[in-house]
């Protein structure tokens, strides 16, 4: 797996210790088009939702849906 994907091995094979990938992968983009579409979506839709339900709830929703999408 590490030869194909460049992934670092688990420190303890019995206990996966790379949970940080759930958070970090939300902020990595596959290219300029992906980044542009994400920014446009956030500026248009997320701005209005933030005004309606607040920044704390938007942050929770954003992080949670990003983690669920990666599973």
N, CA, C and O atoms as a Maestro MAE file, in Angstrom:
{
 s_m_m2io_version
 :::
 2.0.0
}

f_m_ct {
 s_m_title
 :::
 protein
 m_atom[284] {
  # First column is atom index #
  i_m_mmod_type
  r_m_x_coord
  r_m_y_coord
  r_m_z_coord
  i_m_residue_number
  s_m_chain_name
  s_m_pdb_residue_name
  s_m_pdb_atom_name
  i_m_atomic_number
  :::
  1 25 0.830 -1.190 0.000 1 A "UNK " " N  " 7
  2 3 0.000 0.000 0.000 1 A "UNK " " CA " 6
  3 2 0.873 1.253 0.000 1 A "UNK " " C  " 6
  4 15 0.560 2.224 -0.689 1 A "UNK " " O  " 8
  5 25 1.955 1.243 0.759 2 A "UNK " " N  " 7
  6 3 2.772 2.441 0.818 2 A "UNK " " CA " 6
  7 2 3.496 2.683 -0.499 2 A "UNK " " C  " 6
  8 15 3.755 3.834 -0.849 2 A "UNK " " O  " 8
  9 25 3.829 1.624 -1.239 3 A "UNK " " N  " 7
  10 3 4.486 1.799 -2.541 3 A "UNK " " CA " 6
  11 2 3.517 2.419 -3.554 3 A "UNK " " C  " 6
  12 15 3.921 3.235 -4.382 3 A "UNK " " O  " 8
  13 25 2.233 2.028 -3.487 4 A "UNK " " N  " 7
  14 3 1.256 2.550 -4.441 4 A "UNK " " CA " 6
  15 2 0.798 3.960 -4.092 4 A "UNK " " C  " 6
  16 15 0.730 4.825 -4.965 4 A "UNK " " O  " 8
  17 25 0.488 4.193 -2.843 5 A "UNK " " N  " 7
  18 3 -0.145 5.447 -2.442 5 A "UNK " " CA " 6
  19 2 0.796 6.411 -1.733 5 A "UNK " " C  " 6
  20 15 0.453 7.576 -1.535 5 A "UNK " " O  " 8
  21 25 1.965 5.946 -1.354 6 A "UNK " " N  " 7
  22 3 2.864 6.807 -0.617 6 A "UNK " " CA " 6
  23 2 2.431 7.021 0.819 6 A "UNK " " C  " 6
  24 15 2.854 7.978 1.467 6 A "UNK " " O  " 8
  25 25 1.590 6.134 1.313 7 A "UNK " " N  " 7
  26 3 1.097 6.278 2.676 7 A "UNK " " CA " 6
  27 2 2.148 5.814 3.665 7 A "UNK " " C  " 6
  28 15 2.865 4.847 3.409 7 A "UNK " " O  " 8
  29 25 2.241 6.492 4.779 8 A "UNK " " N  " 7
  30 3 3.125 6.057 5.852 8 A "UNK " " CA " 6
  31 2 2.499 4.851 6.534 8 A "UNK " " C  " 6
  32 15 1.278 4.787 6.674 8 A "UNK " " O  " 8
  33 25 3.305 3.909 6.954 9 A "UNK " " N  " 7
  34 3 2.733 2.733 7.629 9 A "UNK " " CA " 6
  35 2 2.193 3.098 9.007 9 A "UNK " " C  " 6
  36 15 2.582 4.110 9.591 9 A "UNK " " O  " 8
  37 25 1.307 2.275 9.510 10 A "UNK " " N  " 7
  38 3 0.787 2.470 10.855 10 A "UNK " " CA " 6
  39 2 1.890 2.211 11.863 10 A "UNK " " C  " 6
  40 15 2.689 1.293 11.676 10 A "UNK " " O  " 8
  41 25 1.953 2.995 12.923 11 A "UNK " " N  " 7
  42 3 2.938 2.780 13.974 11 A "UNK " " CA " 6
  43 2 2.664 1.462 14.684 11 A "UNK " " C  " 6
  44 15 3.591 0.729 15.028 11 A "UNK " " O  " 8
  45 25 1.386 1.165 14.900 12 A "UNK " " N  " 7
  46 3 0.969 -0.097 15.513 12 A "UNK " " CA " 6
  47 2 -0.053 -0.733 14.577 12 A "UNK " " C  " 6
  48 15 -1.191 -0.267 14.517 12 A "UNK " " O  " 8
  49 25 0.315 -1.779 13.850 13 A "UNK " " N  " 7
  50 3 -0.600 -2.361 12.856 13 A "UNK " " CA " 6
  51 2 -1.946 -2.796 13.423 13 A "UNK " " C  " 6
  52 15 -2.945 -2.803 12.704 13 A "UNK " " O  " 8
  53 25 -1.984 -3.160 14.706 14 A "UNK " " N  " 7
  54 3 -3.249 -3.589 15.299 14 A "UNK " " CA " 6
  55 2 -4.181 -2.434 15.595 14 A "UNK " " C  " 6
  56 15 -5.395 -2.622 15.674 14 A "UNK " " O  " 8
  57 25 -3.626 -1.228 15.761 15 A "UNK " " N  " 7
  58 3 -4.412 -0.049 16.108 15 A "UNK " " CA " 6
  59 2 -4.126 1.048 15.079 15 A "UNK " " C  " 6
  60 15 -3.089 1.707 15.156 15 A "UNK " " O  " 8
  61 25 -5.030 1.250 14.122 16 A "UNK " " N  " 7
  62 3 -4.803 2.316 13.139 16 A "UNK " " CA " 6
  63 2 -4.668 3.670 13.838 16 A "UNK " " C  " 6
  64 15 -5.489 4.035 14.679 16 A "UNK " " O  " 8
  65 25 -3.617 4.405 13.472 17 A "UNK " " N  " 7
  66 3 -3.343 5.665 14.154 17 A "UNK " " CA " 6
  67 2 -3.303 6.852 13.199 17 A "UNK " " C  " 6
  68 15 -2.616 7.838 13.468 17 A "UNK " " O  " 8
  69 25 -4.022 6.771 12.100 18 A "UNK " " N  " 7
  70 3 -4.004 7.855 11.135 18 A "UNK " " CA " 6
  71 2 -5.369 8.510 11.002 18 A "UNK " " C  " 6
  72 15 -5.826 8.789 9.894 18 A "UNK " " O  " 8
  73 25 -6.010 8.752 12.121 19 A "UNK " " N  " 7
  74 3 -7.316 9.405 12.130 19 A "UNK " " CA " 6
  75 2 -7.264 10.837 11.630 19 A "UNK " " C  " 6
  76 15 -8.281 11.387 11.207 19 A "UNK " " O  " 8
  77 25 -6.089 11.440 11.675 20 A "UNK " " N  " 7
  78 3 -5.951 12.811 11.189 20 A "UNK " " CA " 6
  79 2 -6.300 12.927 9.709 20 A "UNK " " C  " 6
  80 15 -6.625 14.017 9.239 20 A "UNK " " O  " 8
  81 25 -6.239 11.825 8.972 21 A "UNK " " N  " 7
  82 3 -6.559 11.871 7.542 21 A "UNK " " CA " 6
  83 2 -8.022 12.245 7.292 21 A "UNK " " C  " 6
  84 15 -8.343 12.782 6.232 21 A "UNK " " O  " 8
  85 25 -8.902 11.974 8.238 22 A "UNK " " N  " 7
  86 3 -10.302 12.361 8.081 22 A "UNK " " CA " 6
  87 2 -10.450 13.872 8.023 22 A "UNK " " C  " 6
  88 15 -11.293 14.385 7.288 22 A "UNK " " O  " 8
  89 25 -9.639 14.589 8.789 23 A "UNK " " N  " 7
  90 3 -9.724 16.044 8.816 23 A "UNK " " CA " 6
  91 2 -8.925 16.680 7.688 23 A "UNK " " C  " 6
  92 15 -9.413 17.584 7.010 23 A "UNK " " O  " 8
  93 25 -7.708 16.213 7.486 24 A "UNK " " N  " 7
  94 3 -6.799 16.830 6.521 24 A "UNK " " CA " 6
  95 2 -7.311 16.685 5.098 24 A "UNK " " C  " 6
  96 15 -7.153 17.601 4.291 24 A "UNK " " O  " 8
  97 25 -7.917 15.557 4.780 25 A "UNK " " N  " 7
  98 3 -8.356 15.315 3.406 25 A "UNK " " CA " 6
  99 2 -9.441 16.284 2.945 25 A "UNK " " C  " 6
  100 15 -9.647 16.442 1.742 25 A "UNK " " O  " 8
  101 25 -10.132 16.929 3.864 26 A "UNK " " N  " 7
  102 3 -11.168 17.891 3.491 26 A "UNK " " CA " 6
  103 2 -10.578 19.162 2.897 26 A "UNK " " C  " 6
  104 15 -11.250 19.875 2.151 26 A "UNK " " O  " 8
  105 25 -9.338 19.440 3.223 27 A "UNK " " N  " 7
  106 3 -8.732 20.695 2.817 27 A "UNK " " CA " 6
  107 2 -7.724 20.522 1.681 27 A "UNK " " C  " 6
  108 15 -7.070 21.488 1.288 27 A "UNK " " O  " 8
  109 25 -7.591 19.317 1.154 28 A "UNK " " N  " 7
  110 3 -6.715 19.048 0.028 28 A "UNK " " CA " 6
  111 2 -7.589 18.939 -1.215 28 A "UNK " " C  " 6
  112 15 -8.603 18.241 -1.208 28 A "UNK " " O  " 8
  113 25 -7.200 19.625 -2.271 29 A "UNK " " N  " 7
  114 3 -8.002 19.632 -3.494 29 A "UNK " " CA " 6
  115 2 -7.248 18.934 -4.611 29 A "UNK " " C  " 6
  116 15 -6.017 18.921 -4.635 29 A "UNK " " O  " 8
  117 25 -7.998 18.354 -5.535 30 A "UNK " " N  " 7
  118 3 -7.395 17.575 -6.610 30 A "UNK " " CA " 6
  119 2 -6.976 18.431 -7.798 30 A "UNK " " C  " 6
  120 15 -6.394 17.911 -8.749 30 A "UNK " " O  " 8
  121 25 -7.250 19.690 -7.767 31 A "UNK " " N  " 7
  122 3 -6.859 20.560 -8.867 31 A "UNK " " CA " 6
  123 2 -7.518 21.923 -8.739 31 A "UNK " " C  " 6
  124 15 -8.276 22.185 -7.805 31 A "UNK " " O  " 8
  125 25 -7.214 22.773 -9.689 32 A "UNK " " N  " 7
  126 3 -7.741 24.136 -9.656 32 A "UNK " " CA " 6
  127 2 -9.255 24.164 -9.851 32 A "UNK " " C  " 6
  128 15 -9.937 24.978 -9.228 32 A "UNK " " O  " 8
  129 25 -9.786 23.299 -10.695 33 A "UNK " " N  " 7
  130 3 -11.240 23.278 -10.906 33 A "UNK " " CA " 6
  131 2 -11.965 22.862 -9.632 33 A "UNK " " C  " 6
  132 15 -12.982 23.457 -9.275 33 A "UNK " " O  " 8
  133 25 -11.457 21.859 -8.955 34 A "UNK " " N  " 7
  134 3 -12.043 21.420 -7.690 34 A "UNK " " CA " 6
  135 2 -11.994 22.543 -6.660 34 A "UNK " " C  " 6
  136 15 -12.978 22.792 -5.963 34 A "UNK " " O  " 8
  137 25 -10.872 23.209 -6.563 35 A "UNK " " N  " 7
  138 3 -10.730 24.329 -5.629 35 A "UNK " " CA " 6
  139 2 -11.681 25.463 -5.982 35 A "UNK " " C  " 6
  140 15 -12.318 26.036 -5.099 35 A "UNK " " O  " 8
  141 25 -11.780 25.792 -7.263 36 A "UNK " " N  " 7
  142 3 -12.669 26.871 -7.706 36 A "UNK " " CA " 6
  143 2 -14.130 26.549 -7.397 36 A "UNK " " C  " 6
  144 15 -14.860 27.408 -6.903 36 A "UNK " " O  " 8
  145 25 -14.559 25.329 -7.681 37 A "UNK " " N  " 7
  146 3 -15.948 24.941 -7.405 37 A "UNK " " CA " 6
  147 2 -16.247 24.957 -5.910 37 A "UNK " " C  " 6
  148 15 -17.336 25.356 -5.497 37 A "UNK " " O  " 8
  149 25 -15.295 24.530 -5.107 38 A "UNK " " N  " 7
  150 3 -15.486 24.541 -3.662 38 A "UNK " " CA " 6
  151 2 -15.622 25.963 -3.136 38 A "UNK " " C  " 6
  152 15 -16.493 26.246 -2.313 38 A "UNK " " O  " 8
  153 25 -14.769 26.846 -3.607 39 A "UNK " " N  " 7
  154 3 -14.822 28.244 -3.151 39 A "UNK " " CA " 6
  155 2 -16.121 28.906 -3.593 39 A "UNK " " C  " 6
  156 15 -16.741 29.625 -2.810 39 A "UNK " " O  " 8
  157 25 -16.541 28.675 -4.827 40 A "UNK " " N  " 7
  158 3 -17.794 29.264 -5.319 40 A "UNK " " CA " 6
  159 2 -18.978 28.752 -4.497 40 A "UNK " " C  " 6
  160 15 -19.860 29.531 -4.134 40 A "UNK " " O  " 8
  161 25 -19.005 27.460 -4.204 41 A "UNK " " N  " 7
  162 3 -20.077 26.900 -3.390 41 A "UNK " " CA " 6
  163 2 -20.086 27.513 -1.996 41 A "UNK " " C  " 6
  164 15 -21.146 27.851 -1.468 41 A "UNK " " O  " 8
  165 25 -18.913 27.657 -1.404 42 A "UNK " " N  " 7
  166 3 -18.844 28.220 -0.063 42 A "UNK " " CA " 6
  167 2 -19.252 29.691 -0.042 42 A "UNK " " C  " 6
  168 15 -19.901 30.134 0.905 42 A "UNK " " O  " 8
  169 25 -18.890 30.437 -1.050 43 A "UNK " " N  " 7
  170 3 -19.228 31.859 -1.080 43 A "UNK " " CA " 6
  171 2 -20.724 32.068 -1.321 43 A "UNK " " C  " 6
  172 15 -21.316 32.999 -0.776 43 A "UNK " " O  " 8
  173 25 -21.327 31.214 -2.126 44 A "UNK " " N  " 7
  174 3 -22.741 31.425 -2.448 44 A "UNK " " CA " 6
  175 2 -23.670 30.756 -1.439 44 A "UNK " " C  " 6
  176 15 -24.478 31.432 -0.803 44 A "UNK " " O  " 8
  177 25 -23.567 29.456 -1.288 45 A "UNK " " N  " 7
  178 3 -24.510 28.715 -0.460 45 A "UNK " " CA " 6
  179 2 -24.153 28.772 1.018 45 A "UNK " " C  " 6
  180 15 -25.009 29.056 1.857 45 A "UNK " " O  " 8
  181 25 -22.904 28.506 1.335 46 A "UNK " " N  " 7
  182 3 -22.503 28.418 2.742 46 A "UNK " " CA " 6
  183 2 -22.633 29.761 3.457 46 A "UNK " " C  " 6
  184 15 -22.916 29.792 4.655 46 A "UNK " " O  " 8
  185 25 -22.433 30.858 2.754 47 A "UNK " " N  " 7
  186 3 -22.565 32.176 3.378 47 A "UNK " " CA " 6
  187 2 -23.986 32.404 3.878 47 A "UNK " " C  " 6
  188 15 -24.187 32.906 4.984 47 A "UNK " " O  " 8
  189 25 -24.961 32.039 3.070 48 A "UNK " " N  " 7
  190 3 -26.354 32.223 3.472 48 A "UNK " " CA " 6
  191 2 -26.737 31.275 4.609 48 A "UNK " " C  " 6
  192 15 -27.459 31.657 5.530 48 A "UNK " " O  " 8
  193 25 -26.244 30.034 4.535 49 A "UNK " " N  " 7
  194 3 -26.520 29.092 5.619 49 A "UNK " " CA " 6
  195 2 -25.890 29.543 6.929 49 A "UNK " " C  " 6
  196 15 -26.473 29.371 7.999 49 A "UNK " " O  " 8
  197 25 -24.702 30.119 6.840 50 A "UNK " " N  " 7
  198 3 -24.044 30.599 8.054 50 A "UNK " " CA " 6
  199 2 -24.845 31.721 8.707 50 A "UNK " " C  " 6
  200 15 -24.929 31.796 9.933 50 A "UNK " " O  " 8
  201 25 -25.424 32.576 7.904 51 A "UNK " " N  " 7
  202 3 -26.263 33.650 8.451 51 A "UNK " " CA " 6
  203 2 -27.506 33.079 9.137 51 A "UNK " " C  " 6
  204 15 -27.970 33.625 10.138 51 A "UNK " " O  " 8
  205 25 -28.041 31.987 8.601 52 A "UNK " " N  " 7
  206 3 -29.257 31.399 9.167 52 A "UNK " " CA " 6
  207 2 -29.006 30.619 10.452 52 A "UNK " " C  " 6
  208 15 -29.737 30.786 11.427 52 A "UNK " " O  " 8
  209 25 -27.977 29.766 10.465 53 A "UNK " " N  " 7
  210 3 -27.820 28.866 11.606 53 A "UNK " " CA " 6
  211 2 -26.566 29.109 12.429 53 A "UNK " " C  " 6
  212 15 -26.379 28.452 13.453 53 A "UNK " " O  " 8
  213 25 -25.705 30.023 12.022 54 A "UNK " " N  " 7
  214 3 -24.527 30.354 12.826 54 A "UNK " " CA " 6
  215 2 -23.272 29.611 12.401 54 A "UNK " " C  " 6
  216 15 -23.336 28.551 11.778 54 A "UNK " " O  " 8
  217 25 -22.145 30.183 12.746 55 A "UNK " " N  " 7
  218 3 -20.873 29.631 12.280 55 A "UNK " " CA " 6
  219 2 -20.489 28.345 13.005 55 A "UNK " " C  " 6
  220 15 -19.792 27.505 12.435 55 A "UNK " " O  " 8
  221 25 -20.925 28.178 14.237 56 A "UNK " " N  " 7
  222 3 -20.573 26.952 14.965 56 A "UNK " " CA " 6
  223 2 -21.264 25.746 14.331 56 A "UNK " " C  " 6
  224 15 -20.634 24.713 14.104 56 A "UNK " " O  " 8
  225 25 -22.539 25.879 14.050 57 A "UNK " " N  " 7
  226 3 -23.273 24.765 13.429 57 A "UNK " " CA " 6
  227 2 -22.751 24.473 12.027 57 A "UNK " " C  " 6
  228 15 -22.630 23.311 11.642 57 A "UNK " " O  " 8
  229 25 -22.441 25.514 11.263 58 A "UNK " " N  " 7
  230 3 -21.888 25.316 9.921 58 A "UNK " " CA " 6
  231 2 -20.557 24.584 10.010 58 A "UNK " " C  " 6
  232 15 -20.291 23.695 9.201 58 A "UNK " " O  " 8
  233 25 -19.723 24.938 10.971 59 A "UNK " " N  " 7
  234 3 -18.428 24.277 11.132 59 A "UNK " " CA " 6
  235 2 -18.607 22.802 11.448 59 A "UNK " " C  " 6
  236 15 -17.908 21.957 10.889 59 A "UNK " " O  " 8
  237 25 -19.531 22.491 12.332 60 A "UNK " " N  " 7
  238 3 -19.798 21.095 12.694 60 A "UNK " " CA " 6
  239 2 -20.308 20.325 11.484 60 A "UNK " " C  " 6
  240 15 -19.846 19.216 11.213 60 A "UNK " " O  " 8
  241 25 -21.249 20.898 10.761 61 A "UNK " " N  " 7
  242 3 -21.799 20.237 9.573 61 A "UNK " " CA " 6
  243 2 -20.714 20.031 8.525 61 A "UNK " " C  " 6
  244 15 -20.626 18.956 7.932 61 A "UNK " " O  " 8
  245 25 -19.895 21.036 8.291 62 A "UNK " " N  " 7
  246 3 -18.839 20.968 7.280 62 A "UNK " " CA " 6
  247 2 -17.839 19.867 7.619 62 A "UNK " " C  " 6
  248 15 -17.492 19.056 6.760 62 A "UNK " " O  " 8
  249 25 -17.378 19.836 8.858 63 A "UNK " " N  " 7
  250 3 -16.402 18.826 9.260 63 A "UNK " " CA " 6
  251 2 -17.008 17.427 9.280 63 A "UNK " " C  " 6
  252 15 -16.375 16.472 8.830 63 A "UNK " " O  " 8
  253 25 -18.219 17.299 9.793 64 A "UNK " " N  " 7
  254 3 -18.864 15.989 9.867 64 A "UNK " " CA " 6
  255 2 -19.128 15.408 8.481 64 A "UNK " " C  " 6
  256 15 -18.824 14.241 8.232 64 A "UNK " " O  " 8
  257 25 -19.691 16.210 7.578 65 A "UNK " " N  " 7
  258 3 -19.987 15.689 6.243 65 A "UNK " " CA " 6
  259 2 -18.710 15.377 5.483 65 A "UNK " " C  " 6
  260 15 -18.679 14.443 4.681 65 A "UNK " " O  " 8
  261 25 -17.659 16.145 5.723 66 A "UNK " " N  " 7
  262 3 -16.386 15.842 5.089 66 A "UNK " " CA " 6
  263 2 -15.806 14.531 5.554 66 A "UNK " " C  " 6
  264 15 -15.247 13.779 4.756 66 A "UNK " " O  " 8
  265 25 -15.934 14.244 6.849 67 A "UNK " " N  " 7
  266 3 -15.431 12.973 7.375 67 A "UNK " " CA " 6
  267 2 -16.252 11.798 6.888 67 A "UNK " " C  " 6
  268 15 -15.695 10.757 6.541 67 A "UNK " " O  " 8
  269 25 -17.563 11.945 6.856 68 A "UNK " " N  " 7
  270 3 -18.447 10.865 6.420 68 A "UNK " " CA " 6
  271 2 -18.222 10.571 4.946 68 A "UNK " " C  " 6
  272 15 -18.259 9.414 4.527 68 A "UNK " " O  " 8
  273 25 -17.989 11.612 4.159 69 A "UNK " " N  " 7
  274 3 -17.763 11.436 2.721 69 A "UNK " " CA " 6
  275 2 -16.511 10.601 2.452 69 A "UNK " " C  " 6
  276 15 -16.458 9.870 1.464 69 A "UNK " " O  " 8
  277 25 -15.510 10.703 3.317 70 A "UNK " " N  " 7
  278 3 -14.249 9.991 3.119 70 A "UNK " " CA " 6
  279 2 -14.311 8.541 3.571 70 A "UNK " " C  " 6
  280 15 -13.449 7.745 3.201 70 A "UNK " " O  " 8
  281 25 -15.313 8.186 4.362 71 A "UNK " " N  " 7
  282 3 -15.395 6.806 4.838 71 A "UNK " " CA " 6
  283 2 -15.973 5.947 3.786 71 A "UNK " " C  " 6
  284 15 -16.129 4.743 3.987 71 A "UNK " " O  " 8
  :::
 }
 m_bond[283] {
  # First column is bond index #
  i_m_from
  i_m_to
  i_m_order
  :::
  1 1 2 1
  2 2 3 1
  3 3 4 2
  4 3 5 1
  5 5 6 1
  6 6 7 1
  7 7 8 2
  8 7 9 1
  9 9 10 1
  10 10 11 1
  11 11 12 2
  12 11 13 1
  13 13 14 1
  14 14 15 1
  15 15 16 2
  16 15 17 1
  17 17 18 1
  18 18 19 1
  19 19 20 2
  20 19 21 1
  21 21 22 1
  22 22 23 1
  23 23 24 2
  24 23 25 1
  25 25 26 1
  26 26 27 1
  27 27 28 2
  28 27 29 1
  29 29 30 1
  30 30 31 1
  31 31 32 2
  32 31 33 1
  33 33 34 1
  34 34 35 1
  35 35 36 2
  36 35 37 1
  37 37 38 1
  38 38 39 1
  39 39 40 2
  40 39 41 1
  41 41 42 1
  42 42 43 1
  43 43 44 2
  44 43 45 1
  45 45 46 1
  46 46 47 1
  47 47 48 2
  48 47 49 1
  49 49 50 1
  50 50 51 1
  51 51 52 2
  52 51 53 1
  53 53 54 1
  54 54 55 1
  55 55 56 2
  56 55 57 1
  57 57 58 1
  58 58 59 1
  59 59 60 2
  60 59 61 1
  61 61 62 1
  62 62 63 1
  63 63 64 2
  64 63 65 1
  65 65 66 1
  66 66 67 1
  67 67 68 2
  68 67 69 1
  69 69 70 1
  70 70 71 1
  71 71 72 2
  72 71 73 1
  73 73 74 1
  74 74 75 1
  75 75 76 2
  76 75 77 1
  77 77 78 1
  78 78 79 1
  79 79 80 2
  80 79 81 1
  81 81 82 1
  82 82 83 1
  83 83 84 2
  84 83 85 1
  85 85 86 1
  86 86 87 1
  87 87 88 2
  88 87 89 1
  89 89 90 1
  90 90 91 1
  91 91 92 2
  92 91 93 1
  93 93 94 1
  94 94 95 1
  95 95 96 2
  96 95 97 1
  97 97 98 1
  98 98 99 1
  99 99 100 2
  100 99 101 1
  101 101 102 1
  102 102 103 1
  103 103 104 2
  104 103 105 1
  105 105 106 1
  106 106 107 1
  107 107 108 2
  108 107 109 1
  109 109 110 1
  110 110 111 1
  111 111 112 2
  112 111 113 1
  113 113 114 1
  114 114 115 1
  115 115 116 2
  116 115 117 1
  117 117 118 1
  118 118 119 1
  119 119 120 2
  120 119 121 1
  121 121 122 1
  122 122 123 1
  123 123 124 2
  124 123 125 1
  125 125 126 1
  126 126 127 1
  127 127 128 2
  128 127 129 1
  129 129 130 1
  130 130 131 1
  131 131 132 2
  132 131 133 1
  133 133 134 1
  134 134 135 1
  135 135 136 2
  136 135 137 1
  137 137 138 1
  138 138 139 1
  139 139 140 2
  140 139 141 1
  141 141 142 1
  142 142 143 1
  143 143 144 2
  144 143 145 1
  145 145 146 1
  146 146 147 1
  147 147 148 2
  148 147 149 1
  149 149 150 1
  150 150 151 1
  151 151 152 2
  152 151 153 1
  153 153 154 1
  154 154 155 1
  155 155 156 2
  156 155 157 1
  157 157 158 1
  158 158 159 1
  159 159 160 2
  160 159 161 1
  161 161 162 1
  162 162 163 1
  163 163 164 2
  164 163 165 1
  165 165 166 1
  166 166 167 1
  167 167 168 2
  168 167 169 1
  169 169 170 1
  170 170 171 1
  171 171 172 2
  172 171 173 1
  173 173 174 1
  174 174 175 1
  175 175 176 2
  176 175 177 1
  177 177 178 1
  178 178 179 1
  179 179 180 2
  180 179 181 1
  181 181 182 1
  182 182 183 1
  183 183 184 2
  184 183 185 1
  185 185 186 1
  186 186 187 1
  187 187 188 2
  188 187 189 1
  189 189 190 1
  190 190 191 1
  191 191 192 2
  192 191 193 1
  193 193 194 1
  194 194 195 1
  195 195 196 2
  196 195 197 1
  197 197 198 1
  198 198 199 1
  199 199 200 2
  200 199 201 1
  201 201 202 1
  202 202 203 1
  203 203 204 2
  204 203 205 1
  205 205 206 1
  206 206 207 1
  207 207 208 2
  208 207 209 1
  209 209 210 1
  210 210 211 1
  211 211 212 2
  212 211 213 1
  213 213 214 1
  214 214 215 1
  215 215 216 2
  216 215 217 1
  217 217 218 1
  218 218 219 1
  219 219 220 2
  220 219 221 1
  221 221 222 1
  222 222 223 1
  223 223 224 2
  224 223 225 1
  225 225 226 1
  226 226 227 1
  227 227 228 2
  228 227 229 1
  229 229 230 1
  230 230 231 1
  231 231 232 2
  232 231 233 1
  233 233 234 1
  234 234 235 1
  235 235 236 2
  236 235 237 1
  237 237 238 1
  238 238 239 1
  239 239 240 2
  240 239 241 1
  241 241 242 1
  242 242 243 1
  243 243 244 2
  244 243 245 1
  245 245 246 1
  246 246 247 1
  247 247 248 2
  248 247 249 1
  249 249 250 1
  250 250 251 1
  251 251 252 2
  252 251 253 1
  253 253 254 1
  254 254 255 1
  255 255 256 2
  256 255 257 1
  257 257 258 1
  258 258 259 1
  259 259 260 2
  260 259 261 1
  261 261 262 1
  262 262 263 1
  263 263 264 2
  264 263 265 1
  265 265 266 1
  266 266 267 1
  267 267 268 2
  268 267 269 1
  269 269 270 1
  270 270 271 1
  271 271 272 2
  272 271 273 1
  273 273 274 1
  274 274 275 1
  275 275 276 2
  276 275 277 1
  277 277 278 1
  278 278 279 1
  279 279 280 2
  280 279 281 1
  281 281 282 1
  282 282 283 1
  283 283 284 2
  :::
 }
}
